Amino acid sequence: QVQLVESGGGLVQPGGSLRLSCVVSGSIFSYSSVGWYRQDRAKERELVARIIIRGGSANYADSVKGRFTISRDNAKNTVYLQMNSLNSEDTAVYYCNPVGLLGKPFWGQGTQVTVSS
């Protein structure tokens, strides 16, 4: 049973920063990649960023390029999403999405990010 622990969400003012964390159970090398998705109310869930575990390459949604950075700490089995210059459009529930080596996706419970003054 894969367990994911997400943390780091909260309320932040426009222009502020947050760092989300996703701790995966077992070795992080059990996954080919880990992504962060977000979903706000009636909108579709969208991919924010994804990192390849072996190699570390990453890709980002156009809306967050230059503001968000995804990274991993292999020793801590943790993937981070550093979010800077936040604005109201970033308000959403953020979900961690590790993908197993055979392609099976897993989902965390989500963490709420609210950007508001």
C-alpha positions as CSV (number, residue, x, y, z in Angstrom):
1,Q,0.0,0.0,0.0
2,V,1.5,3.3,-1.2
3,Q,1.2,6.1,1.3
4,L,1.7,9.7,0.5
5,V,2.0,12.5,2.9
6,E,1.4,16.0,1.5
7,S,2.0,19.2,3.5
8,G,2.8,22.8,3.1
9,G,-0.4,24.3,1.9
10,G,-2.1,27.3,3.5
11,L,-3.2,30.8,3.1
12,V,-0.8,33.3,1.6
13,Q,-1.0,36.8,0.3
14,P,-0.5,37.6,-3.4
15,G,3.2,37.7,-4.2
16,G,4.0,35.3,-1.4
17,S,5.6,31.9,-1.4
18,L,4.8,28.4,-0.2
19,R,6.6,25.1,-0.4
20,L,4.7,21.9,-0.8
21,S,6.1,18.6,0.2
22,C,5.2,15.1,-0.8
23,V,6.7,12.2,1.2
24,V,6.3,8.8,-0.6
25,S,6.4,5.5,1.2
26,G,9.3,3.2,0.4
27,S,12.1,4.3,-1.9
28,I,11.5,7.2,-4.2
29,F,13.3,5.1,-6.9
30,S,10.1,2.9,-6.9
31,Y,8.6,5.7,-9.0
32,S,9.5,6.8,-12.5
33,S,8.2,10.3,-11.9
34,V,6.3,12.5,-9.4
35,G,4.0,15.2,-10.5
36,W,2.0,17.9,-8.8
37,Y,-1.5,18.6,-10.0
38,R,-4.0,21.2,-8.9
39,Q,-7.8,21.5,-9.1
40,D,-9.9,24.5,-8.2
41,R,-13.6,23.9,-7.7
42,A,-15.4,23.1,-11.0
43,K,-12.2,23.3,-13.1
44,E,-10.4,20.3,-14.4
45,R,-7.4,18.9,-12.6
46,E,-4.3,20.2,-14.3
47,L,-0.7,19.2,-14.3
48,V,1.5,21.9,-12.7
49,A,4.9,20.2,-12.8
50,R,6.5,16.8,-13.0
51,I,10.0,15.6,-12.3
52,I,11.6,12.4,-13.6
53,I,13.2,10.6,-10.6
54,R,16.2,9.2,-12.4
55,G,17.8,12.1,-14.0
56,G,15.9,14.9,-12.4
57,S,14.5,16.6,-15.6
58,A,11.3,18.5,-15.0
59,N,8.5,20.1,-17.0
60,Y,6.0,22.8,-16.0
61,A,2.7,24.2,-17.1
62,D,3.1,27.4,-18.9
63,S,1.2,29.2,-16.2
64,V,3.8,28.5,-13.6
65,K,7.0,28.6,-15.5
66,G,9.5,30.9,-13.9
67,R,7.6,30.9,-10.6
68,F,7.4,27.3,-9.5
69,T,10.2,24.8,-9.0
70,I,9.9,21.1,-8.5
71,S,12.7,19.2,-6.9
72,R,13.4,16.0,-5.0
73,D,15.4,14.8,-2.1
74,N,16.2,11.2,-2.7
75,A,17.4,10.5,0.8
76,K,14.1,11.8,2.3
77,N,11.9,10.2,-0.4
78,T,10.4,13.6,-0.8
79,V,9.4,15.8,-3.7
80,Y,8.9,19.5,-3.3
81,L,7.1,22.2,-5.1
82,Q,8.5,25.6,-4.4
83,M,5.9,28.2,-5.4
84,N,6.8,31.9,-5.6
85,S,5.0,35.0,-6.8
86,L,1.7,33.4,-6.0
87,N,-1.5,35.0,-7.3
88,S,-5.2,34.3,-7.0
89,E,-5.1,32.0,-10.0
90,D,-2.9,29.6,-8.1
91,T,-5.6,29.0,-5.5
92,A,-6.5,25.3,-5.7
93,V,-6.1,21.9,-4.0
94,Y,-2.7,20.6,-4.9
95,Y,-2.2,16.8,-5.3
96,C,0.9,14.8,-5.4
97,N,1.0,12.2,-8.2
98,P,3.8,9.6,-8.1
99,V,3.8,7.2,-11.0
100,G,5.1,3.7,-10.4
101,L,7.7,2.0,-12.6
102,L,5.0,0.1,-14.4
103,G,2.9,3.2,-15.0
104,K,0.5,3.0,-12.2
105,P,-0.4,6.4,-10.8
106,F,-1.0,7.2,-7.1
107,W,-2.7,10.2,-5.6
108,G,-2.3,12.0,-2.3
109,Q,-5.2,13.5,-0.3
110,G,-4.4,17.0,-1.5
111,T,-3.4,20.1,0.3
112,Q,-5.2,23.4,0.0
113,V,-3.4,26.5,-1.3
114,T,-5.3,29.8,-1.0
115,V,-3.9,33.0,-2.3
116,S,-5.8,36.0,-0.9
117,S,-5.2,39.4,0.7
